[in-house]
Amino acid sequence: MTIGIPRAFLYYKYHILWETFFDELGINYVVSPETNKDIIERGLRHSIDESCLSSKIFMGHVDYLIDKCDYIFVPRMQYLGNDKETVCTKFQAIYDVINNIYREQNLNILYYSIDIHNKDTELKAFLKMGKFLGKNKAQVLRAYYIAKQAEKTDKMLAINNQKLLLERNDKLKILLMAHPYNIYDEFIGKPIVNYLEELDCIPIYGCVVDEKKALDKAKEFTKTMPWTFNKELVGALNLYHNDVDGIILISSFPCGPDSLVNDMIIRKYQGKPIINLTLDAEEGTAGLETRIESFVDIIKLRKKNHVHE
Amino acid sequence: MNNIKVNFPRWASYNVAVEHLIRDGLDCEYVYGPPITKRTLELGSKYAPDYVCTPFKYNLGSYIEAIENGANTLIQIGGACRLNYYGEVHEQILKDLGYNVKFVNMANAKLAKPLTFYDEFKKINPNLNLAKITQATLVAVKMVDYLDKIEDYIRENVGFEVVEGSFDNLHKEFLEDLRHVKDKKELNVIYKLYLRKFKNLEINKPKNPLKVGIIGEYYTIMDDYSNHFIEKELAKKGIIVKRWMNLSNSIFHNEKEEEVKKKIRKYAKFNMGATAMFTIQKAIEYAKDGCDGLIHLKSFGCTPEIDTMPVLQRISEDYKIPIIYFSFDTQTSDVGINTRIEAFYDMMMMRKEKVK
C-alpha cells in the first residue's frame, strides 16, 4: 500500500510529523513533486474558478497523485483550540471538496481530523488514523511520539538557524510574511525568495517561529482574529521586526483571511518599510520583480542616509 | 436623553429589530443609514481591502452613510468565517478615515458565556438596565421571527399578485408599524394583523407553477440589494421562491449539527465551515421536494460557499435538478443577471414539460 502526499497546503507545516509517522509505521508513501506547470494546469482544470491559488495548487497535486498511489492523504482541521481558535474554512472543507470533485474516480482518501471543540485532538486523530492503517495502539502511539519529537527538533533547528541570520548585519534582512504553503511553493514563494537572494538580501521567514510565543504576542495585535495560522504570523512580525530591514506580505489571490489581515497589518504596523504582494495564477511572479527591486532600493537608500546622518 | 446614536449596518429587513433593541432596551437613539444604493457600495469599495468579500464593503459603506446621518456608536457582530474579523478592521478603517465614533464589537463576546454580551451592551450605554435589555432582546428576537415568517409567505405568493406592487407596499407598511411596537403583546397583534392582510391580498396562482430553492451565503442571500433583488426578478416570472436561510432559521430553528450531518452524509462527512452544511442540506431538501431548479447566491470569494459548489454539482446530477450559480462583486451588472435568469427559466420550463 502506498500513500500519496500532496506537496501543498498543510504539507509544509506538518511534513516532518507525517513522514516520520509513516516511516515509523513502515508505511510506503510518495510525495508529489515541487509545483510545476503541469500541476498548476491540473489544479486550474479541477478547481472552482474563484478558489484561491493555493487551493488550486493543492488540487493539482492531488490530481497528479491519483494514479500513483492507493490512498491520497487529505487531513482536515477545524478548531485548533478552545473558543474561536480556528483555520480558514478551506481546511475544514478540503476532505469533502476532494471527495466530491473526484467522485467518479472513487478516490481512496486517508485523512485525520482535528477539532478541539469536539475533543478531537491531534493525538486522538493520529490514533484513529493508525487504527485505520491496521496498526495497534502501542505501535501508533510510539510512532506518533517519535514523529512529534522529530517535528520539535526540526522546528528548533530552523528557529536557531534563523536566529543566526537575524544577528547578521552584513546584508539587508527582509521578513517574509506568508503561509508556509505559499512561501515554500515553487510557483508562489520560491521565485520571490530567489530574487531577494539575487539582490543580496537575507530572507527571514515569519513562519519559522516559536508558535506558542507568537500566538501569545499576537494578542497585542488582535482580540477577534479567528485564524491560528495568521495569528502565528502576526506574532512573528512582532517578534522579528526589530531585527529586519523590511517586510514583505505575500498572499495568494483571493485568500480570505489574508485579505483582511494583511490590510490590517499595513494599517496598524509602524516601523520598517512594508509592501503587500498578491499572487494569482495568470500573472505569477512576473511584474513583482520590479516592485521588489524598488522596495529593496528604497531600503538601501534609507539605510545609507541614516548612516550619513 | 443621552446623546448616544447607534447604528448597525443595513441588512435585509432586520434593522427594525435592531432599532427596537437599541431604543427600548438601551435607551439610545437608533440612527438608520439610508437604504443601500450604488453609493453605499462605492464608498465601501473605496476604503475596503481589494479582494475582501462584498458584505464587508456594504457594511463599511453603510457605516459611513450612518455617520453622515449622525450616528456616533457603531455595532458589528461576530461569526464563523471572515465576519468574525470584520469589526476590528471596520473600526480601524473608520479611525484611519478620521471618524470619531465608538465601535462596539460583539465578536468580543463568547456564545458560551452570554454575560459577555451584556458587557458589550454596557459599552454602548453604561447605564443600561438588565431587565430592560432582556425584555427588549426577547421582543427583537420574536420580531425577527415574525419578519421571516411574513417574508416566507411573500416569497411563495408575490409572483402571483393581481395588483402589481401590492405585496411590496404592504411589506413597507408592516416594517413601519414594527418600528413603533412597544412590547410583545403589541408585536403579536401587529403580526396577526399583517398575516391576515397578506393572506387577503388577491393572488392568481396557476395550478403548478415553477418553484426554485435558493441557497448560499449568509449576507448576500438575505440582503436583496446585495443579490440584485433576484427574488423580485423570479417573482416577475411567476416563480415560487423557497428560501430556508434567514436569521431566525439559522439561529433559532436549525437542527443540531449531528442531525444535519446525518442528512448530508452522502455528500459531506465534515462540517465544511460557516453555514455550508445548511446550504447542502437545503439543496437536497429542495431537490427532493420537487423544486424545478436551485439558485446558489454568494459574494465573490466566499470560501465556504465556493467549497459547497462541487457538492451542489453532485446533488444537481443525482437529482437531475438544474442549478445556477451567482457570484456578486462590485462589478456585477443587472443585465448579466437577468439574461442568465432568463436562460435558466427556459431550461426549467423545458424540463417541466418533459416531465409531464
HADDOCK unambig.tbl for C-alpha pairs under 7 A between the chains (distance, minus, plus):
assign (segid A and resid 48 and name CA) (segid B and resid 306 and name CA) 7.00 0.50 0.50
assign (segid A and resid 50 and name CA) (segid B and resid 301 and name CA) 5.89 0.50 0.50
assign (segid A and resid 51 and name CA) (segid B and resid 301 and name CA) 6.99 0.50 0.50
assign (segid A and resid 51 and name CA) (segid B and resid 306 and name CA) 6.79 0.50 0.50
assign (segid A and resid 89 and name CA) (segid B and resid 272 and name CA) 6.64 0.50 0.50
assign (segid A and resid 89 and name CA) (segid B and resid 273 and name CA) 4.95 0.50 0.50
assign (segid A and resid 89 and name CA) (segid B and resid 303 and name CA) 6.70 0.50 0.50
assign (segid A and resid 89 and name CA) (segid B and resid 304 and name CA) 5.81 0.50 0.50
assign (segid A and resid 90 and name CA) (segid B and resid 303 and name CA) 6.59 0.50 0.50
assign (segid A and resid 90 and name CA) (segid B and resid 304 and name CA) 6.84 0.50 0.50
assign (segid A and resid 92 and name CA) (segid B and resid 271 and name CA) 6.80 0.50 0.50
assign (segid A and resid 92 and name CA) (segid B and resid 272 and name CA) 5.22 0.50 0.50
assign (segid A and resid 92 and name CA) (segid B and resid 273 and name CA) 5.94 0.50 0.50
assign (segid A and resid 93 and name CA) (segid B and resid 271 and name CA) 6.98 0.50 0.50
assign (segid A and resid 93 and name CA) (segid B and resid 272 and name CA) 4.10 0.50 0.50
assign (segid A and resid 93 and name CA) (segid B and resid 273 and name CA) 6.55 0.50 0.50
assign (segid A and resid 93 and name CA) (segid B and resid 307 and name CA) 6.73 0.50 0.50
assign (segid A and resid 96 and name CA) (segid B and resid 268 and name CA) 5.45 0.50 0.50
assign (segid A and resid 96 and name CA) (segid B and resid 269 and name CA) 6.52 0.50 0.50
assign (segid A and resid 97 and name CA) (segid B and resid 307 and name CA) 6.20 0.50 0.50
assign (segid A and resid 97 and name CA) (segid B and resid 310 and name CA) 6.52 0.50 0.50
assign (segid A and resid 100 and name CA) (segid B and resid 310 and name CA) 5.86 0.50 0.50
assign (segid A and resid 100 and name CA) (segid B and resid 311 and name CA) 5.66 0.50 0.50
assign (segid A and resid 101 and name CA) (segid B and resid 310 and name CA) 5.76 0.50 0.50
assign (segid A and resid 224 and name CA) (segid B and resid 84 and name CA) 6.59 0.50 0.50
assign (segid A and resid 224 and name CA) (segid B and resid 85 and name CA) 5.81 0.50 0.50
assign (segid A and resid 224 and name CA) (segid B and resid 107 and name CA) 6.22 0.50 0.50
assign (segid A and resid 224 and name CA) (segid B and resid 108 and name CA) 6.24 0.50 0.50
assign (segid A and resid 225 and name CA) (segid B and resid 84 and name CA) 6.92 0.50 0.50
assign (segid A and resid 225 and name CA) (segid B and resid 85 and name CA) 5.23 0.50 0.50
assign (segid A and resid 226 and name CA) (segid B and resid 84 and name CA) 6.80 0.50 0.50
assign (segid A and resid 254 and name CA) (segid B and resid 51 and name CA) 6.15 0.50 0.50
assign (segid A and resid 254 and name CA) (segid B and resid 301 and name CA) 6.47 0.50 0.50
assign (segid A and resid 256 and name CA) (segid B and resid 52 and name CA) 6.77 0.50 0.50
assign (segid A and resid 256 and name CA) (segid B and resid 82 and name CA) 6.89 0.50 0.50
assign (segid A and resid 256 and name CA) (segid B and resid 303 and name CA) 6.87 0.50 0.50
assign (segid A and resid 257 and name CA) (segid B and resid 82 and name CA) 6.58 0.50 0.50
assign (segid A and resid 259 and name CA) (segid B and resid 49 and name CA) 6.49 0.50 0.50
assign (segid A and resid 259 and name CA) (segid B and resid 51 and name CA) 6.06 0.50 0.50
assign (segid A and resid 259 and name CA) (segid B and resid 52 and name CA) 5.37 0.50 0.50
assign (segid A and resid 260 and name CA) (segid B and resid 49 and name CA) 6.65 0.50 0.50
assign (segid A and resid 260 and name CA) (segid B and resid 52 and name CA) 6.59 0.50 0.50
assign (segid A and resid 263 and name CA) (segid B and resid 49 and name CA) 6.11 0.50 0.50
assign (segid A and resid 264 and name CA) (segid B and resid 89 and name CA) 6.37 0.50 0.50
